[in-house]
Amino acid sequence: MLDFPRWKIWLIVSSLVVGVLLSVPTFFPERIYNQLPSFLQAKVNLGLDLSGGSHILLEANPAEVAKQRLENMEEQVRTELRRGDPKIAIGDISRRDGKLAFMVRDPSQVDAAVERIRPLTQGAGLTGQRDFNVEVVDSSTIVLTPTQAGIDTAVNQAMDVAKEVIDRRINEMGTREPTIIRQGSNRIVVQVPGLQDPAELKNLLGQTAKLEFKLVDISANPAEVAQGRAPVGSEILPYPDNPSGVPVIAVKRQVMVSGEELIDAQQGFDQQNNQPVVNIRFNGAGGRKFGRVTSENVNRPFAIILDGKVLSAPNINEPILGGSAQISGNFTVKTADQLAIALRSGKLPVALTVVEERTVGPDLGADSIRSGIIASAIATAAVLTFMFLSYGRFGLYANLAVVINIFVILGVMALMNATLTLPGIAGFVLTIGTAVDANVLVNERIREERRRGRSVLQSIEFGYKEASRTIFEANVTHAIAGGIMFMLGSGPVKGFAVVLLIGIATSVYTAVVFTRMLVSLWVRRHRPTEIHI
Amino acid sequence: MRLLKLVPDNTNIGFVAMRKWAFALTALLTLAAVAAVGVRGLHMGVDFVGGLMIEARFTEKPSMDKLRGDIDSLGVGNGTLQQFGDPNTVSIRLPLPEEGGEGASNAVVAKVKAELTKSYPGVIFTRYDTVSGKVSGELVQKGVLAVMLAVIGIAIFSWFRYEWQFGVSTFVAIMHDVLMTLGFFAITQLEFDLNIIAAVLTIVGYSINDKMVIDDRIRENMRKYRKMDMKALIDLSVNETLPRTVMTSVTVMLALGALLIFGGHVLRGFTAAMMLGIVVGTYSSVYVSSSLLISLGLTPESAMRKSKVADVAKGAERIGSNEG
């Protein structure tokens, strides 16, 4: 017991000093913190519930990705077979039950068609599977069935692209330090500290921003269009702001130019009526295409389509050759600006919906920090007083351990770049209460051994030895609960579990190893024959 | 200075002798808790049922009836109002609009904000939560799974480490703690949200910690006094550890008390749950789980059979602790 080698003392003290020092940068004001060398820039981050801000969980529907892929596949098949050489005539194309099926008109060409379609499929996953299975049914119908691996790969790719697009959009908004993380197979978490009104952000993220220009089908019979029937080669699209009062319009299926060929989009004003508009610029190929189509269709209207809805259908007064165009619609400055941002940052490969949103105002966050600090301080003071009253000198040692423990927890959190949340503060307060448990166990055991008539030295030695086993066992089970909370918990539960787990580890160290050192140093120096415990 | 001793030396309470009464009372209270949950139900937060929650802070205490009328007049569904923390803060809960996606829920928030700002100048909106039905369903599943895994995991741990009786008694006592906490939420109708799951898991962790200390002492005494009657031995162990049980409960309660009073309204339900859990957990450690060992037929002989394993572990510990 008394034999506490010098190297061990150094080891214990220096480990605690390092732990405490790690917590120091967290207390610096931001201005000073930012001037620290980068290796010292490790601090505890505040969760959104303390700093204020928005947490938004976005979800994509995998079925939609699957549907889009099927549509793309249909396009590819049409192009390959109808335009390729030699041409293969197909018909009865259907996309039922998530499968693409079509008939080859000339049965002798079925094998050739399959040969030409196979290269259109892609590898998916690690097992060498393709993303579509190609089969021939009834000797003339070819069926393409998407594989699960193909859908998974497509969803995964779509989510990766979506994450990048979201990142660009939020940066364009000028918001600082957003956190954007993918979660699970089809979700993205967006956290923006300091954001008070998430409505704008949600609108921005909710736009897929798929922009298309198509010609209006002026030959369509207005009565039939109103009933939703389109002529061959055309489709009916919603047009909420149609000046004619009918909320739909017939447009040609073929896309003149799409948003993928944009290189810039800016909010501006219409020169004639001063309405807010979005000015766009096409890349070389897009500009040429737009120029050609507008030259061929002077005095006919074209539709500007965003996410499947027609924004406006202006008349082509003259060929538009410069590669720039103007999107007019029923905009305010703000909505025009949002659309410009969305167009600049590219379209989302899949529509995202908000499935969870949590926003905490900055006032509440500041209140929570304040009350958290007050509660922690009072809890600490109460526990320290109580420990001192109960165990005297041994209580003081335990108290020193508790105080050091608080800083070490912060230090470890800073090292791990962990986030402190409001439930995390509760975890702190609870840790202050439970950290002394180890010392209570030791001290009660020493009392007991003294009562049984052991000598001072023996009692202390026995107290620590017997209690250590109990402490170890009790904390393992406690850590099991904490670990499960950490793995399964979401948001607040996780924040709480982080503090709890770190607290369990550090408190056993400070409460057992550190106080034992203090006690034995004291015993070695004073050789007490009686202890007051 | 005279040191504080909450439990006098040589306390000897016959816990085992009163176990029949304790079991009956425990069973009764647990049944009552389950009944309360069944009859009154839990007041679930938006985390678990989905919906929209807006927390507003007014400049003075608003009339709840008028506020309810104002919100009902907006036609955004049936609102539930609740005072939250100080009298000026009210949480407003609304169902999620069924159609229209995020645009629609934005519109609801905007409508409520506009109306309240007009009728109650100076009001600020401190928090919004919107949780869709899908996410809330997952949160419920995960929460239930987490609690079940924690309880079962710990019971298995103590079963492997000791005899099966310890595992079962711990399991029973912890289920009691969890059910009592749920009953408390059913009776008080405090909001049951994600934070409360964290509280329940902490109660499980704390309670198990408590029981481990007593179980460990029982094991130690079983090795020490091989001839002692099991009832006397359990009483001895519980009494020996009683000062520690009380001390630790008091320190934790002191800390939680500070949190309850000064920790702000967001954490109040969480802290209340935890305080109740500490009381219930301590009660079940002292009165239920150790006495249950006798009813489950733990004998010194059954303990000896397993002691080979434990001795190996003990040997390892001895090597580990020799250096001090």
Boltz contact constraints between the chains, C-beta under 6 A:
constraints:
  - contact:
      token1: [A, 199]
      token2: [B, 106]
      max_distance: 6.0
  - contact:
      token1: [A, 202]
      token2: [B, 102]
      max_distance: 6.0
  - contact:
      token1: [A, 206]
      token2: [B, 102]
      max_distance: 6.0
  - contact:
      token1: [A, 353]
      token2: [B, 101]
      max_distance: 6.0
  - contact:
      token1: [A, 354]
      token2: [B, 102]
      max_distance: 6.0
  - contact:
      token1: [A, 355]
      token2: [B, 132]
      max_distance: 6.0
  - contact:
      token1: [A, 355]
      token2: [B, 134]
      max_distance: 6.0
  - contact:
      token1: [A, 355]
      token2: [B, 135]
      max_distance: 6.0
  - contact:
      token1: [A, 356]
      token2: [B, 131]
      max_distance: 6.0
  - contact:
      token1: [A, 356]
      token2: [B, 135]
      max_distance: 6.0
  - contact:
      token1: [A, 357]
      token2: [B, 130]
      max_distance: 6.0
  - contact:
      token1: [A, 358]
      token2: [B, 129]
      max_distance: 6.0
  - contact:
      token1: [A, 359]
      token2: [B, 128]
      max_distance: 6.0
  - contact:
      token1: [A, 360]
      token2: [B, 127]
      max_distance: 6.0
  - contact:
      token1: [A, 361]
      token2: [B, 126]
      max_distance: 6.0
  - contact:
      token1: [A, 363]
      token2: [B, 126]
      max_distance: 6.0
  - contact:
      token1: [A, 364]
      token2: [B, 126]
      max_distance: 6.0
  - contact:
      token1: [A, 364]
      token2: [B, 127]
      max_distance: 6.0
  - contact:
      token1: [A, 368]
      token2: [B, 264]
      max_distance: 6.0
  - contact:
      token1: [A, 371]
      token2: [B, 262]
      max_distance: 6.0
  - contact:
      token1: [A, 371]
      token2: [B, 263]
      max_distance: 6.0
  - contact:
      token1: [A, 371]
      token2: [B, 264]
      max_distance: 6.0
  - contact:
      token1: [A, 374]
      token2: [B, 262]
      max_distance: 6.0
  - contact:
      token1: [A, 375]
      token2: [B, 258]
      max_distance: 6.0
  - contact:
      token1: [A, 375]
      token2: [B, 259]
      max_distance: 6.0
  - contact:
      token1: [A, 375]
      token2: [B, 262]
      max_distance: 6.0
  - contact:
      token1: [A, 375]
      token2: [B, 263]
      max_distance: 6.0
  - contact:
      token1: [A, 378]
      token2: [B, 258]
      max_distance: 6.0
  - contact:
      token1: [A, 378]
      token2: [B, 262]
      max_distance: 6.0
  - contact:
      token1: [A, 379]
      token2: [B, 255]
      max_distance: 6.0
  - contact:
      token1: [A, 379]
      token2: [B, 258]
      max_distance: 6.0
  - contact:
      token1: [A, 382]
      token2: [B, 254]
      max_distance: 6.0
  - contact:
      token1: [A, 383]
      token2: [B, 251]
      max_distance: 6.0
  - contact:
      token1: [A, 383]
      token2: [B, 254]
      max_distance: 6.0
  - contact:
      token1: [A, 383]
      token2: [B, 255]
      max_distance: 6.0
  - contact:
      token1: [A, 389]
      token2: [B, 4]
      max_distance: 6.0
  - contact:
      token1: [A, 390]
      token2: [B, 4]
      max_distance: 6.0
  - contact:
      token1: [A, 392]
      token2: [B, 3]
      max_distance: 6.0
  - contact:
      token1: [A, 422]
      token2: [B, 266]
      max_distance: 6.0
  - contact:
      token1: [A, 423]
      token2: [B, 195]
      max_distance: 6.0
  - contact:
      token1: [A, 423]
      token2: [B, 198]
      max_distance: 6.0
  - contact:
      token1: [A, 426]
      token2: [B, 267]
      max_distance: 6.0
  - contact:
      token1: [A, 429]
      token2: [B, 255]
      max_distance: 6.0
  - contact:
      token1: [A, 429]
      token2: [B, 259]
      max_distance: 6.0
  - contact:
      token1: [A, 432]
      token2: [B, 255]
      max_distance: 6.0
  - contact:
      token1: [A, 433]
      token2: [B, 251]
      max_distance: 6.0
  - contact:
      token1: [A, 433]
      token2: [B, 252]
      max_distance: 6.0
  - contact:
      token1: [A, 433]
      token2: [B, 255]
      max_distance: 6.0
  - contact:
      token1: [A, 436]
      token2: [B, 251]
      max_distance: 6.0
  - contact:
      token1: [A, 437]
      token2: [B, 248]
      max_distance: 6.0
  - contact:
      token1: [A, 440]
      token2: [B, 244]
      max_distance: 6.0
  - contact:
      token1: [A, 440]
      token2: [B, 247]
      max_distance: 6.0
  - contact:
      token1: [A, 440]
      token2: [B, 248]
      max_distance: 6.0
  - contact:
      token1: [A, 441]
      token2: [B, 244]
      max_distance: 6.0
  - contact:
      token1: [A, 444]
      token2: [B, 243]
      max_distance: 6.0
  - contact:
      token1: [A, 444]
      token2: [B, 244]
      max_distance: 6.0
  - contact:
      token1: [A, 465]
      token2: [B, 321]
      max_distance: 6.0
  - contact:
      token1: [A, 469]
      token2: [B, 317]
      max_distance: 6.0
  - contact:
      token1: [A, 470]
      token2: [B, 213]
      max_distance: 6.0
  - contact:
      token1: [A, 470]
      token2: [B, 216]
      max_distance: 6.0
  - contact:
      token1: [A, 473]
      token2: [B, 212]
      max_distance: 6.0
  - contact:
      token1: [A, 473]
      token2: [B, 216]
      max_distance: 6.0
  - contact:
      token1: [A, 474]
      token2: [B, 209]
      max_distance: 6.0
  - contact:
      token1: [A, 474]
      token2: [B, 212]
      max_distance: 6.0
  - contact:
      token1: [A, 474]
      token2: [B, 213]
      max_distance: 6.0
  - contact:
      token1: [A, 477]
      token2: [B, 154]
      max_distance: 6.0
  - contact:
      token1: [A, 477]
      token2: [B, 157]
      max_distance: 6.0
  - contact:
      token1: [A, 477]
      token2: [B, 208]
      max_distance: 6.0
  - contact:
      token1: [A, 477]
      token2: [B, 212]
      max_distance: 6.0
  - contact:
      token1: [A, 478]
      token2: [B, 205]
      max_distance: 6.0
  - contact:
      token1: [A, 478]
      token2: [B, 209]
      max_distance: 6.0
  - contact:
      token1: [A, 480]
      token2: [B, 153]
      max_distance: 6.0
  - contact:
      token1: [A, 480]
      token2: [B, 154]
      max_distance: 6.0
  - contact:
      token1: [A, 481]
      token2: [B, 150]
      max_distance: 6.0
  - contact:
      token1: [A, 481]
      token2: [B, 201]
      max_distance: 6.0
  - contact:
      token1: [A, 481]
      token2: [B, 204]
      max_distance: 6.0
  - contact:
      token1: [A, 481]
      token2: [B, 205]
      max_distance: 6.0
  - contact:
      token1: [A, 484]
      token2: [B, 146]
      max_distance: 6.0
  - contact:
      token1: [A, 484]
      token2: [B, 149]
      max_distance: 6.0
  - contact:
      token1: [A, 484]
      token2: [B, 150]
      max_distance: 6.0
  - contact:
      token1: [A, 485]
      token2: [B, 201]
      max_distance: 6.0
  - contact:
      token1: [A, 488]
      token2: [B, 142]
      max_distance: 6.0
  - contact:
      token1: [A, 488]
      token2: [B, 146]
      max_distance: 6.0
  - contact:
      token1: [A, 492]
      token2: [B, 194]
      max_distance: 6.0
  - contact:
      token1: [A, 492]
      token2: [B, 195]
      max_distance: 6.0
  - contact:
      token1: [A, 493]
      token2: [B, 194]
      max_distance: 6.0
  - contact:
      token1: [A, 493]
      token2: [B, 197]
      max_distance: 6.0
  - contact:
      token1: [A, 493]
      token2: [B, 198]
      max_distance: 6.0
  - contact:
      token1: [A, 496]
      token2: [B, 198]
      max_distance: 6.0
